[in-house]
Amino acid sequence: MSPIAVVGAGIIGVTIAFELQRRGRNVILIDKDAPGKGASYGNMASIAVTEFMPASRPSVWAQMPKWLLDPEGPVRVRPSYLPKLAPWFLRFLEASRPSRVRKLEAAGAVLCKRVYEDLDPLLQAAGLADMLSAEGCLSLYADDAEFKTDREHIEVLERFGFRHEILDGNAIRDLEPALATKIGRGVLFPDNRSVKDPYRLVVALSERFLSLGGGVEQGEVVGFDRAGDVVAGIRLKDGRVIKAAEVVLCAGAYTGRLSRLLGEPIPLETERGYHTQIMAPGVSMRHSIIWPARAFMVTPTAGGIRVGGTVEMAGLDAPPDYRRAKVLVKRAREALPDLTSEAATEWMGHRPALPDTVPVIGPSARHRGVFYATGHGHLGLTYAATTGRLIADLVTGATPPIDLTPYRVDRF
């Protein structure tokens, strides 16, 4: 019998492949690069269970003009890309209606509520439990005004019952002595733990998948062999055709190109994210930190600390603008005055962004045996184990533990 083809070898695809293989299915993992070389290579290593709020909420729209006019602002749209982005922005606007925002919050909260219920068993099964840190994340505020601006976030967490602790500046510095005295308030999110090295996690999971008998093929997918409404094969750029009994499309920001080949367009954009990995930072950290008003995050990971954040809308093909990474390091020094940038490398990757911030997880609406797992945005690492569980349930005929209606591919 032909294998299940999982297209995309980032954290989502590798997790799905591992979960299916350990359930006894024959799986082949396909990607144009080696496992973990896409967005998973440079994500911010955070299991961010408190960050499910839709980006389309009205409070974000209120700040958007100011952000777009600031060349160093948290959101940047390349002018040449605006015409192509317009349809996505219209859907983004539609998702900002208050009644719609409440439903989107609930859909994100359902996934985040079960993160550790799925992640802990996955890491145990793969022998990788030590990859997860014990510490949480600190959200920083210079003063009461900044804290009040972010109060909406705290109220949503309270409504859905996510753990958090409000701290004053001294209590924050007791947890992280390297933080600047200008930080006046903070919130501890104890369940927003971090991964010690997200790239190594993907590689290790792919190795466990191979040890169970799975296969990996490196090649760029350019088409599909179809018989009616069934996909029977994956066509690669080098001319090879890989037979498949079922197909899971989870190629991150590139999934939109693949879905269009199947006549099932998904409004998927790329939020280009930047990071600087600093191997000699001059400071030590136990927690990750995020400063909402400055739109950056710092995480101790991969043997150093990683500074990342902001959003650039410029498509999949434009070259990186590493000035974005340099701005983030400058802002990080406001929180960490002794931060140095010795032995630093810069990186850009593509987050897969849907206009309503809720991922697509479920079967195709047009083709039997085709499944989608994409559009996880900033929460690919966070949602990976749960997505792997849900897709594996669907493929093997098990009943998923949650209602997948909010995540269907034909909701747009």
PATOR-490294 format. One record per atom (N, C-alpha, C): residue in one letter; x, y, z. Coordinates in steps of 0.001 Angstrom, whole numbers, plus 524288, in hexadecimal, padded with zeros to 5 digits. Last residue first. Layout:
BEGIN
aXYZ...
***
This chain:
BEGIN
f7CBC18770F8132Cf7CC8887C6381138f7C8BA87DB380CD5r7CAB986CBA815D6r7C7E38709281903r7C8438761B816D8d7CF4A863CF811BFd7CB8C866B480E83d7C87E86ABE8119Av7D55085EC881948v7D7FD8619281508v7D44486501811E4r7D24B86021826F6r7D18685DBB821D6r7D3CB8613A81D88y7D262862D683138y7D7728629D82E98y7D70586088828FCp7C8B886211835FDp7CB078674883573p7D0048676783231t7C712856AC83595t7C44585A408321Ct7C6E085F9F831AFl7CB1F84F5483C34l7CEB5851C783884l7CC09855A1834D0d7C9A284D2B84963d7C6B384E58844A2d7CA4185162840E8i7D2D6843F284EDBi7D03C8490884EA9i7CD358498084983p7D75983A3184DE1p7D54983BB085303p7D297840F98531Ap7D3878329784283p7D6A9836AE84504p7D42F8386E84A28t7D281825388415Ct7CF5C829E58424Ft7D2BB82E08844F6a7D9E081EEB83712a7D87B81FB783C8Ea7D54E824C483D1Ag7DD7981DA782D03g7D7F981C9382E0Eg7D66681CF7833B4t7E7528209B82A5Et7E6A281B2D82C11t7E100819D882D67v7E60982B1B827D4v7E8178277D823E6v7E700821D382560l7E24482F7383156l7DF2782FAC82C8Dl7E0EE82B9382894d7EAB182D6D8383Fd7E56E82B588394Ad7E23482B2E8344Da7F286833388335Ea7F31482D8B833C0a7EDD982AF7834F1i7EE7D83D3E834EAi7EEF683B2F82F97i7EF838354182FB1l7EF0783DC484006l7EA1083E6383D43l7EA4B83C1E837C0r7F9D183C558425Cr7F5D2838E084494r7F0CB839118415Ag7FE2F844CA83D03g7FFAD83F6B83BB9g7FBB583B8683DAAt7F97684D078427Ct7F84C84C4383CF0t7F9B3846C083B3Bt7FE5184B7584C2Dt7F89E84AFE84BB9t7F70984A2F8460Ba808B784D568499Aa807368483184BA7a801578475F84B2Ba808398580E845A3a80A228539984290a8082784E5D84490y805A28617484A3Dy8015A85E1B8487Ey80328858EA84628t80F9B865E384C4At80BB58653B8506Dt8079F8612684EF6l814338668084277l816968632A84674l812A4861F384AC5g80CEA86DAE83DE6g80E088689183BA6g81055864C883F92l80974877AF84059l808958737C8441Fl8098B86E0D841D4h8092A87FC68397Fh80D4B87FF783D75h80D2E87B2E84113g80311877EC83008g8051487D0E8316Dg809A187CD883531h7FE5086F2E82C2Ch7FEE086F7E831D9h8014D874AA833AEg7FBE786BD08220Dg7F9F3870DA823EDg7FA6F8719C829C0t7F85C85DF8821C7t7FB6B8629282042t7F91D86778822ACa7F54A852EF81D8Aa7F703854AA822BAa7FA9F85950821CEy7EBFF84B4B8167Fy7EF1F850148170Ay7F087850FC81CC6f7EAD283FCF80EA0f7EA178428781397f7EDBA84740813C3v7E4938370780629v7E82583B73806AAv7E6CA83E6B80BA4g7DCE982F8A80503g7E22082DCB80687g7E63683210806B8r7D5F0835DC7FAE3r7D61C831BC7FED8r7DBC9830417FFFAh7D4E8843327F8D8h7D7B083E6A7F763h7D7B983A897FBE9r7CF7B84BE47FC99r7CEFA84A757F717r7D12C845177F5C9a7D1C584ECE80670a7CC3584EF780512a7CB3E84D167FF81s7DB178478080DECs7D9BE84AA38095Cs7D3D684A8780891p7DA73846E481C0Fp7DA61844A3816D0p7D957848B68129Fg7E2B184EC7824CEg7DE4B84B7B82360g7DE918499181DCBi7E58285ACF82877i7E6BC8557982A2Ai7E20F8521A828B5v7EA268671C82741v7E7108633882477v7E8FC85DD88262Bp7EA9B86FCE8328Fp7ECC786C5082E99p7E8A28692282BC1v7E70687D13833B1v7E5C6877B38354Bv7E7BD873F18311Et7E851886F882FA5t7EC1F8852583393t7EB2787F8883563d7E2E488AC182748d7E01188A7D82C48d7E35C88824830AEp7E9C088A6A81ECFp7E7AA88F778207Cp7E4BB88F5C825A5l7F547882AF82167l7EFF38830C81F75l7ED708880B82198a80284880CF81EEAa7FE92884268216Ea7F95E883F881E8Fp80DCA87A7B821F9p80916879F281EBCp8046C87C998214Ar819C88814F82251r8156A87F3E82555r810A387ECE821C2h825E087F9181D4Dh82084880A381B98h81C8887E1581F32g831C78862C821ABg82E89881B582049g828EB8834A81F4Fm83EF588A1B822E0m8399588B8B82183m836A2886A281FF6w849B288D5982B5Ew8468C8898082883w8413B88BD682742e856D988F7082FB4e851A28915C82E7Ae84ED488D8782AE3t85F6188CE183A84t85DBC88BC783525t8582188DA68346Da86A308909B842ACa864A8890D68414Fa863C288F7583B92a872EB8926184976a871D388D3884721a86C0F88CC5845ACe86D6689C6D8516Ee871EB8998584F7Ae8702A8943984D5Ds866E28A45285522s8655D8A13985096s86A1989E9784E1Dt862C38A5FB86281t8667B8A6B585E3Bt864C48A348859ABl85B4D8ABBF86C55l85B588A822867EAl85F7B8A9B3863F5d859B38B223874A2d85EF08AFEC87412d85F608AC1886F87p84F158B4EB8746Bp853188B8DD87340p858858B69D87253l844968B02A87059l8494C8AD8487233l84DF88B10F87116a83D2F8B6F886C89a83BC08B384870E1a840818B11C87373e842C18BBFC864E0e83FBE8BF3286890e83E298BBF886D50r8468F8B40485EE3r84A378B67386292r8476F8BA388664Da83E508B1F58585Ba83F5C8AE4485C99a8430B8B09B860A2r83F668B9DA850F0r83B1E8BA1D854BDr83C188B67B8595Bk848348B62084B9Ck8484F8BB5984E10k8440E8BBC785237v844338ACCA847CBv848738ACA084BA2v848D78B1DD84E7Cl83CBA8B0CF840C3l83B0F8AD9284529l83F428AD5084962v842DD8B5CE83956v83F438B8E583C86v83DA78B5D784162k847A28AD2B834ACk84AD88B0D3837B3k847798B44383B32a83F578A88D82F54a841E08A5B3833A0a845058A96183712r83D4A8B048827D5r8393C8AECC82B99r83BA38ABFB83053r845DB8B03E8219Dr845448B4B982525r841238B38C8293Fy845168A80C81AE0y847118A6E48201By847568ABB4823A3d83C788A433812FEd83E388A96881482d840138A90381A2Ap83D4F899FB80930p83CC089BE380E92p83E9B8A18480F1Fp836D389AD07FC83p83B62899E77FFD5p83A8B89C0780557a82A5B894EA7F94Da82DA48998A7F9EDa8324A898587FD7Bd823F188C007F970d8287288C1A7F5F6d82C15890C57F6A2l81AE588C1A7FF5El81E87887C580011l823B98887A7FD42g81711898D6804C3g816B6894348017Bg81B198904C8026Ba8174C8A0AC80BC8a81A0F8A1A2806DAa81A1989CCF80360m815828A5698178Dm8124F8A33281361m814E18A48D80E32e81B1E8A2D58238Be81BF98A55281E78e818B98A27781A68v81A728A4C583105v818058A25F82C72v819808A584827A4t821198A20883D5Ft81F138A55083930t81D088A21583492g82B3889936841F4g8263889BDF84237g824FF89EC983D38g836AA8963B84A07g833608961E8455Cg82E608992984622v842278910A84E96v83F0B895CE84E94v83BD3895E284988r8471C8871F85662r844E28886585142r8415388D1A851DAi852F28831485C5Fi84DCD8857785CBCi84C298873F85745g858258762985C21g858E987BC185CEDg853B487E3C85E25g8556686BF085A3Bg85A9D86D0285C3Bg85BE2872B385D10a84AEB86C028573Aa84EF686A8A85368a8547186C1A85521t8463C8766985F92t84584871A885C7Ct84A3E870C6858F9p83F5987F8886630p8443087C7786696p8436C8773D863CAt839308896D85ED2t838C68842586105t83E30881C88619Fv83220894E185D64v83750892AC85E38v836AE88D6B860EEm82A9789CB2854B9m82AE68986485865m8308E896A3858D0f823D88A8CF8520Ff828258A51B85173f827BA8A0E1855A1a81D5B8B215852BEa81C9D8ADF984EBEa8217B8AAB184DD2r81C518B9A7859EAr820FA8B9FF85697r821158B5BC85270a8136A8B6DE85F2Ba813B28BC2785D05a8185B8BCDB8595Dp815AF8AC5D8629Ap811B18AD7A85E99p812378B2D885C19w820308A59486430w81EB28AAED86592w81AC58ACAF8617Bi82392899A3869E2i820FA89C418658Fi81F678A1A386778i82CEE88FC686D06i82A57894BC86E29i827D6896D286928s82F67883548730Es82EE38869D86E70s82C2388BA187012h837A58815887E49h8328D881DE87BD0h833278844B87668r84260881E188009r83FA187CFA880E1r83A6387CF887E22m84E398877187B28m8488B887A487BC3m8467A8823487CC6s8597588F9D87BADs8571388A7187C26s8514D88B1887D41v8614F89736872E0v85D66896D287708v85B7B8913287736g868038967486A97g869A8899A686F03g865C9899CA8737Ep8663989044861B8p862DD894D0862ACp864858984C86731a86AB8889888591Ea86DA288BDB85D7Ea86AC3890D585F1Em86384886B9851AAm866008827685497m8696A8847085914i857C488A7C84D04i85C7D88C9A84F70i85EE08886B852F2q8506288B8D841FCq85229887B4845D7q8577488981847DFt846358932E83E5At84BE38933C83EFFt84D2D88F608434Ah83BA9891B083514h83E158911183A35h843F289201839D7y82F84894FD82EF2y835388954882F46y83703893E7834CCg82524890DB8268Dg8273A8920B82BB0g82D24891CE82BABr81AE18939C81E3Fr82083892AC81E7Dr8229189470823CDe80FF188DB081CB5e811E9891CB8202Ae817B2890AA820E9t80A4D88A288110Dt80ED38897881467t80FBB88E60817A0e7FD0F8855F80F92e8014A8891080EA0e805FA8879781204l7F28287F0880A34l7F71287E6380D8Fl7FB488824380BEBp7E77D87BF2807ADp7E9A18814080816p7EE448816E80BDEi7E7E6871317FF1Di7E7A7872BE80499i7E9FF8783B804F2p7E16E86AC17F49Fp7E4BE86F087F692p7E3B68704D7FC4De7E0FD860737EEE9e7DECC861937F41Be7E1FA865FD7F699g7E56C85B7D7E675g7E09685E677E5B5g7DDEC85FE37EABFl7EEE1857637E830l7EA7A853D47E8DCl7E540856A17E83Cl7F54885FD57E760l7F5EA85BB47E378l7F175857C27E3B5r7F292864E07F085r7F099866FD7EB90r7F12A863027E725s7F83185F3A7F7D1s7F27785EBD7F7CCs7F026860DE7F2B9l80261862887F596l800E285D157F4A7l7FAF785C887F463r8021B86CEE7F895r8037886BA47F32Fr801C7866117F1DEg7FFD186BBC80339g7FC1D86E537FFC6g7FD2A86D2D7FA0Et808B686782807A3t8043086419806DCt8002C8668C80333y810AD86E0580A3Fy8108D86C2B804D3y80BBF868C0803B4a8103E86FA9814CBa80E87873EC8116Ca80E2E8725780BB6g80F26862158173Bg80F768676381949g80D6186B6281574a80C748589E812DEa8114D85B1981132a81192860CF812D8c8056E8502C813B0c806EB8533881850c80C25855DC8174Al7FCB58477680F63l7FF7F84C1A80D9Bl8007784FAD8123Fv7FC5283A3680E28v7FBC783E6581206v7FF24842EE8102Dv7F5E48304E8072Dv7F997834A9806F8v7F8498388880B50e7F58F8228180489e7F34482740806BBe7F77E82B65806E7a7FB6F81C4D7FE17a7F61081AB57FF40a7F2FA81F4B80169a8041881FA07F3E7a8021E820C57F923a7FC8781EE17F9ACk8100E81F757ECDCk80ABF81D897ED9Ak8090881E727F33Ei81737829327E7A0i816D6826007EC5Di811208247C7ED20v81EA882B147DCAAv8194682AF27DE83v8190A827407E327r829018336C7D80Ar8272282EE57DAF3r8215482F807DC4Fg82C1583CDA7D3BEg8297D839067D06Eg8277B8343B7D336d82FA2844807DA29d833948416E7D75Cd8313B83D167D412k826BF848467DF02k8292584B6C7DAE2k82D1A848557D7BAl81D1183E277E0E7l8216E841607E299l823FD8440F7DDEDr8101083AFC7E399r813EF83BF77DF86r8181E83FBD7E190i809BB8312F7EA2Bi80C2F836457EAE9i81062836E57E6B7g7FD7A82A547E820g8032182ADE7E7EDg804DE830807E87Aa7F2D682A337E913a7F587825267E927a7FB73825A07E933v7E7F6830157EE17v7ED6B8310D7ECBCv7F06A82BF57ED5Dv7DB0E82FC77E948v7DF0C82D327EC7Bv7E47782EB07EA7Ad7D3038328F7E2FAd7D3E7835D17E79Cd7D7E58336B7EB49g7D92A82E087D7D8g7D4588302B7D9F4g7D584833AE7DE91a7E52282C727DAFAa7E13F829207D86Ca7DBF882AB17DAACr7F0EA833A07D980r7EB9E833177DB94r7E86A82F537D84Fd7FD3D837357DD84d7FA65833A17DA16d7F50F832AA7DC82f801AB844437DF22f7FF3C83F9B7E15Bf7FCE783C557DCF3g80D5684C707E023g8083D84ADA7DE30g80662845D57E0AFv816A084EFD7E4B1v814C78527B7E08Av80F73850E47DE69v81EB984E997EF97v819BC84CD47ED71v817CC850D67E973e82C0A84C2D7EFB8e828098503A7EF97e8232084E317ECECg83235843217F88Eg830C4844DD7F35Cg82C64848D67F3AAq835C6838627FFA7q836D383DE97FEFCq835B383F647F950e82EFE82FB280788e8308A830E88022Fe83148836CA801BDv82F7A8265E81182v82FEE82BE881034v831AF82C6E80A8Bg827B481CF78189Ag82B4B81E738146Cg82B2D8244881373g826F5814D68244Cg8252F818E8820BAg8294C81A2A81CA7g82A5680DF582BCEg8297480BED82691g8276980FE1822B2l82D368121283500l8286F80EF583510l8271580CC982FADs835808183683265s836A38136B83547s831E980FD0835AAl83070820C382DF9l8335781D2782A93l83464817F782D4Ef82C808253983743f828F78239383317f82BA881FA382F78r835C6827F683C2Cr832618240C83EA3r82E8D821DB83A9Ee8391582F9183501e83C4582AE0835C8e839158268D83864s8315E837018365Fs831D18346F83141s8352182F81831A8l8338C839E6840A7l82E8F8375E83F79l82EC48349183A35a83D7183E9483F02a83CFB839F28425Aa837E2837088415Av83A908470D8388Ev83E3C84312836ABv83DB883E0B839DBv833FD84C9783F5Cv831FB84A8383A6Cv8357E8462E8385Fl83B3B84EDF84777l8367D84BE784893l834498498284394r84283855148427Fr8442684FDA84434r83F6684C7B84588y83C2585DF684141y83E1585B2583CADy83FB08559A83E22p83A508611784BC4p8360385F5584868p837C885C6E8438Ad83F7A85E9685730d8418185F81851EDd83D6A85D8D84E0Ek8395385F0586015k83EE78602086095k8419C860E885B5Fv82D7E865F186060v8304E8615685E88v8361D862A285E61s8264786B3A86B52s8292A86BA08666Cs82C0E8668786549r8193686E0587039r81E8186BF3870B2r8213B86C2A86B66n8101F87370874C4n812AB874B486FCFn8186A8731C87027d80C93871EE87EABd80BE486D9887AFDd80E1C86EBA87590p80E0E87B3188430p81139876A388598p810D687226881AFf80F65887448815Ef80C478831687F0Df80F3887DF387FF7l80F9A89288888B7l8120E88D77887F6l80E0F889AE885BCv8103889F8F88564v80CC089B2088632v80FCC8962D88516g8143A8ABEB88B00g814C98A75D8879Eg810A08A354888DFr819998B8EB88C4Fr815B98B4D288D59r816B98B048889B0g822628BEFE88A00g81F688C00C88EBEg81B718BBEB89031i82EAA8C0058857Di82A2C8BC7C88531i827218BCEE88A4Ck837528C5CC887C3k832E98C89A8856Ck82E138C52B884D8t83F298BF3388AC5t83BFC8C16988EFAt837468C46788CD1a840238B3EB88259a840F68B97388390a83D5A8BB4D887E0l844318A6E7885D4l840608AA8D883ACl841488B01B885A4a84A9E89FD888AAFa84CE28A2EB88668a849288A6FA8843Cp844DA899F4891ECp847DE89E7D893C0p84A0F8A1E288F63e8397E894C4891E0e83D5E895AA88DBEe8408889A8F88F17l834748940F89B90l8346C88F9589809l838A088FFC893DDd8364589DE089F9Ad837BC899598A2C9d837F88946A89F68r831B08A3D4897FEr8376D8A3968981Br8396A89F6589BD7i827458A23A89AC5i829228A082895A1i82F0989FFC895AFa826D78A6F08A47Ba825EF8A14E8A420a827C889F2189EE1n828808B14B8A176n82C5A8AEAE8A4BEn82BBD8A8C58A479g81F708B3BB89B63g824A98B3B289911g828B18B0CC89C42d815038AA8289E97d817558AFB589E32d81CFA8AF3589C40l80C8E8A1B68975Cl8110D8A2C889AC7l8129B8A88989A66i802808988C895C4i8041F89DFA89506i8083889F6289925e8023C88C8588FE5e8032A88F20894E1e8053A8949A893CDh7FA188829288A3Ah7FD8A88711889C0h7FE018899F88F1Fr7F3A18785288350r7F68987A10887E1r7F9FE87EC98869Bf7E73D879BF87D6Ff7ECCE878B387CD4f7EFD487B2F88156g7DC1C87AE587CA6g7DE80877F8880EBg7E434876838802Bf7D6BB8810F875E2f7D76F87B9787464f7DA7F878678786Br7D6B288A9887B1Br7D1B78886687955r7D23D8829D87818e7E14688C7987C71e7DE0688B8F8810De7D8E7888F287F7Al7E41688E4987219l7E652889CF874E2l7E31C8887D879B8v7DE788978987069v7DD35892D686D5Av7DF5088DFD87012e7E3AD89E318775Ae7DE2189D048782De7DC6A898318751Di7ED7E89ED8872CAi7ECF589C6C877EEi7E74C89ADC878EDh7EAF78A44286983h7ED4D89F1086953h7EC7A89C2E86E75e7E7768ADC986D91e7E3EB8AA8486A84e7E5E28A4DE86A4Br7F0618B26B87198r7ECA68B01A87538r7E8BB8AC888726Bd7F7B08B7D186C46d7F7A58B22686B72d7F39A8AF6486EDBt7F60B8C1D286FF6t7F55E8C0D286A5Ct7F4F28BB048693Dk7F9188C09A87A57k7F3918C17187920k7F2738C05F87361f803EF8BFE98791Ff801028BB6B87B22f7FB368BBE7879D5e806258C9F3875BBe807288C58287242e804168C0B987400a803268CF4487EF4a800958D074879F9a801648CC0187618d809D78CBC4886CCd804528CA4288706d801878CB3B881D8d815E58C83887FFEd812CE8CB18883D3d80D1F8C9448838Da81B1A8C0FD879CDa81E238C53087C34a81B1B8C7CF8809Cy819878B38187A7Fy816E98B882879B8y81A158BCB287C86l81A918A65587590l81CBF8AAF187810l819B88AFE7876A6s81853899558789Fs816A189DA987551s817E48A2BA8782Fl81FCE88E0A87969l81E80892F787BFDl81CE7896FB877ECc81D58880638795Dc81E7F8852B87674c81CC1889DD879A3g82319875908808Cg81F178780487D5Ag8210587CE187A96e82B28869E68817Fe829DD86F598829Ce825C98717487ED5a82E788604B87EB3a82AB28607C88305a828A8865FA883EAs82F6085C95870FCs8312A85F39875B4s82CF285F0C879EAl8307E850E686A09l82CE9854FA86BC8l82EEA8575F870DAm836D584890867F1m8371F84D058645Dm833EE851B186644d834F18401486E06d838BF843DE87009d839658489886C75a82E88839AB86832a82C1D83CEB86C43a82FDD8411A86E4Fl83081832C98601Fl832758382285FA2l8303983BC8863CAg82CA68290A85D3Eg8314F8295686088g833BC82EBB8609Aa8236D828838581Ea8281182930854DEa82D1B8295385809a81C84827BE86052a81CC18237085C92a821A3823BA85936q81E218319586505q81F7182CC5867D4q8201B8284386408l81A4D8383685D4Fl81FD28388185EB7l82187833A8861ADl80FA6834CD85D62l812D383498858A2l8189E83493859F1p80C4E836F2867B1p80CAD83181865D7p80FF3830F6860E2d80D6B8426486732d8106283F3186AEDd810A5839758693Al8064F8459085F1Bl80BF48464385E9Fl80F09842BA86249d7FBFE843938623Cd7FE118410685D9Cd804068413C85D5Ee7FB008492A86B46e7F880843FF86B15e7FA7B840E286661y7FF1D8529B86887y8027C84F0686B6Fy800228498C86BCFv7F665856B686252v7FBC08564C8605Cv7FEE58523886351r7EC1B858AF86445r7EDB98533D86461r7F365852788629Ak7EAC886367863CBk7E96B860C3868ADk7EB8885B2C868E4c7ECD48660285971c7F0D78671385D60c7EFC78643F86288l7E36E862FB85485l7E8608606C85326l7EC748613085776v7DC5D869B185997v7DB82863FF859A8v7E08E8611D8586Ba7E0458738E856F0a7E09B871C285C5Ca7DFD786BDD85CBEg7DDA38745984C51g7E3198741E84DE8g7E3C0871FB85362a7D2BA8749A84D3Aa7D5378708084A1Aa7DAF586FF984B7Ea7D14D87DAC8534Fa7CFBB8789485567a7D2598741B85270e7D4D58854C84C5Ee7D76F8849185167e7D63987F2B8539Al7CD308841E844BAl7D2A1882D984377l7D5D5882108486Fk7C45C887B5849FBk7C4818824B8481Ak7CA1588092846E1r7C7528922484BC2r7C62E88EB18502Er7C669888F084E91v7C836895E884178v7CCE189595844C5v7CBEE891E584958r7BDBE8960083E6Fr7C15E8925A83BE8r7C644891A283F3Ds7B9E589DFD8447Ds7B7A4898C384519s7BB378949C842BAp7C0568A692840CEp7C08E8A4AD8463Bp7BE5589F33846F3r7C7538A507834EDr7C2438A61483760r7C2388A3C383CE8s7D0678A1F983016s7D0EB8A57A83494s7CBB48A6E083719a7CFBA89C6382711a7D0768995C82BDEa7D0D889CCB830B9e7CFA08A41781F9Ce7CAB98A15D820BAe7CB1589E60825DFl7DA558A67D81F60l7D6998AA5882153l7D1738A7BB822D7f7DDF489D6781AB6f7DFE689EDD81FDFf7DC298A2C28226Br7D95689E4F810FFr7D7A489A0C81479r7D95589B1881A1El7DF2B8A6EA80D9Fl7D9788A75080DF9l7D7438A30381177f7E93C8A2C580D8Df7E7EF8A6E58114Bf7E20B8A793811D8w7E86789C0180510w7E967899DD80A4Fw7E7E489DDA80E75p7E7428A3277FCC0p7E30A89F7B7FE0Dp7E39A89D1780382a7F1698A8F37FD96a7EC508AB5B7FE81a7E7EE8A7747FFB9l7FADA8A4DB7FAB1l7F9288A3F180015l7F3838A5AB80106k7FCD18A8597F0DAk7FBED8A2C17F18Ck7F9A58A1927F6ECp7FE518B3307F2EAp7F9FD8B1607EF9Bp7F8C48AB937F04El8077A8B31E7FA04l802328B49E7FBC3l7FDCF8B2AE7F827y811778B19D7F6E7y80E5A8ACEC7F7EEy808AB8AE2A7F949s816518BAFD7F630s815968B8107F14Ds812218B3477F208p817338BE0F800DDp8135B8C07C7FD5Fp8124D8BD617F867r817918B4C080ACDr81A798B6EC8065Fr816918B9158026Av813BD8B78781743v811D08B58781249v8150C8B7FF80DEFr8160D8B48D8244Br818178B72681FACr815F38B47E81ACFv814388B62B8319Cv811FE8B41182CCDv8140C8B7408283Dp819A98BB5E83964p819178B5AF839DAp816B08B31483512g8225E8C53983388g81DCC8C35B8365Cg81D3D8BD778363De829CF8CACB82E87e82BB18C6EA83240e827318C49283566p824138D1A282891p8277F8CDE5825D2p829CE8C9BD82962d8171F8D41982AF4d81C298D3EB82DA7d81FB48CFEF82AF4l80DE08D28A82607l810BB8D748824C1l816298D76F8273Cl80A2D8C97782A87l80BAC8C94F82504l80ECA8CE208236Cw807C88CCBC834CEw80BD08C8D4833D8w80DCC8C90782E3Ck7FF928D3D2832FFk804698D59C83577k808D98D1CB83465p7F7F18CD0782E87p7FA208D17282B95p7FF4C8D36482DCCm7F6438C55483707m7F8BB8C3F783218m7FADD8C8AD82F13q7F0BF8C72F83FF7q7F64E8C88D84003q7F8F68C7DE83ABDa7E6DD8C3AA83D87a7E7718C90D83F51a7ED218CADC83F2Cw7E86B8B91E83B62w7E7398BCAD83719w7E81E8C258838B5v7E98F8B5AC845B6v7EE0D8B5708422Cv7ED2E8B92883D96s7DF978B6EA84985s7E3D28B9DA84C00s7E8CC8B9CA848BAp7D9878AFB284383p7D9308B55E84296p7DDA98B87F84503r7E0E88A46483F14r7DD7D8A6F6842D3r7DDBF8ACF184233s7E71C89E35838C3s7E3538A1B183635s7E0038A4CB83A06a7ECE08971283DFDa7EF8089BF783CA5a7EBC889FF083A5Bp7E6738907B8486Ep7E6DC891A4842D5p7E969896F3841D3m7EDC288A62852A0m7EA2788E8E85116m7EAC888FD184B50f7F4B58832D8566Af7F105881678526Cf7ED53885B585092e7FCC48826185E16e7FD1E88623859BDe7F97B884C68553Bt7FE5887B9786617t7FB238802D8673Ft7FAA5883DE86297v8052D873D9862FCv7FFAC8726586391v7FC1F87711864B6a80F328728985CCAa80CA08776985E4Ea806C38769C85EEFi81A2886DCC85DD0i8150A86B3B85E22i8115C86F5E86050s8243F8730D85601s82081873D485A42s81BA7870758599Da82BEF874AA84E9Aa82CA0870678525Fa828AD8707F856D4m82AED87B7884671m82CA087D9784B6Fm82C77879A784FE6n830A68755483AD0n82C588776C83DFAn82E4A8790184369g837F58719E83393g838FB8767F83648g83481878A183975y834E78680F82F9Dy83A6D868D9830EAy83B1986D8D8347Es82AAE8688482CC3s82BEB865E0831AFs83198866BA83352a82AB186CB1822D0a8295B8701C82732a82ACE86DAC82C71g833EE8636581E79g8308F867D481D37g82F9786B32821FEk8396285AAB821A5k83C6785EF281F5Ck83921863B081DE2g834B38518882560g835CB855C8828F7g8389185A74826B9p83A118483281C97p836738496B820D9p8385384DEB8244Ba83F1584E43810C3a83F7784A6F814F9a83BB584BE781958d836158529380694d83AB185310809E4d83AD784E9E80DE0k82D0C84FAF801DEk8314C8514F7FE69k83670851F880167d82768843F8806FFd8288C8498980774d82CF884AD7803BAi81FE1839BA80C21i821F383C3B80771i822CD8420B80875l81F2B82D83811E8l81F6F8331E812F9l8224A835BE80E6Ei816DA822E18121Ai81B628253880F92i81AFC82B1E8102Ev8125B81841819DDv8126581DDD818BAv8176381F5C815E3n809AC80EF381DA1n80E5A80F8F81A72n80E758152081851r8050B80DEC82AFBr8045480F3482577r8099C80FC8822C5g805F780C72835A0g8063C807EA83232g8055D808FD82C75r806CD814AB83BF0r801BA8120B83BF8r8018880D9483800r810408188C83958r8100B8157D83E31r80AAF8130683F10q80D8081DC283032q810F18193682FDFq8109F815F4834D9l8075D825FE83401l8050C8220983098l8085A81D188306Ee80EF782B6C839F1e80A388297B83C70e8079F8254083929f8167C82E0583249f817EA82AB6836C1f8130F828498393Ba810628348782BC0a812CB82FC4829B5a8142A82BFF82E1Bi80DD183CBD832B8i809B18398A83051i80BEE8345A82E6Dt817FD84073834CBt814BE83E778390Dt8105D83B00836F1v81B02843B682AE6v81DFD83F8B82D74v81ACE83D2F831ECg8139984BCB82901g813DB8471B825B8g816A58429F8284Fi815E48531383138i810A9850E58307Di810F784BC382D77i8208A8556C8300Bi81EC9852FF834ECi819628509E83450g82278851EE82270g8234D85539826FAg821338528182BD0a8213B84CCA818E5a8244884A5881D11a825FD84E4782132g817CB849CA80FEEg8197D84DE781378g81C3384B928182Dv80EA1840CA80DEAv811A7844A980AFEv812D78494680E8Ev80D97833E580F7Dv80D41838AC8129Cv810DD83CA68100Ca806E68298F80A45a80AD082D8B80915a809C38325F80C5Di805AE81CAD80DB9i80386821DB80EA0i807E3825BF80D9Ap809058134A80357p80977815C78087Fp8060881A9B808F2s801D0808DD7FD1Bs804C180DC07FCEAs804E58105180247m803487FB4E80000m800008000080000m80368804DF80000
***
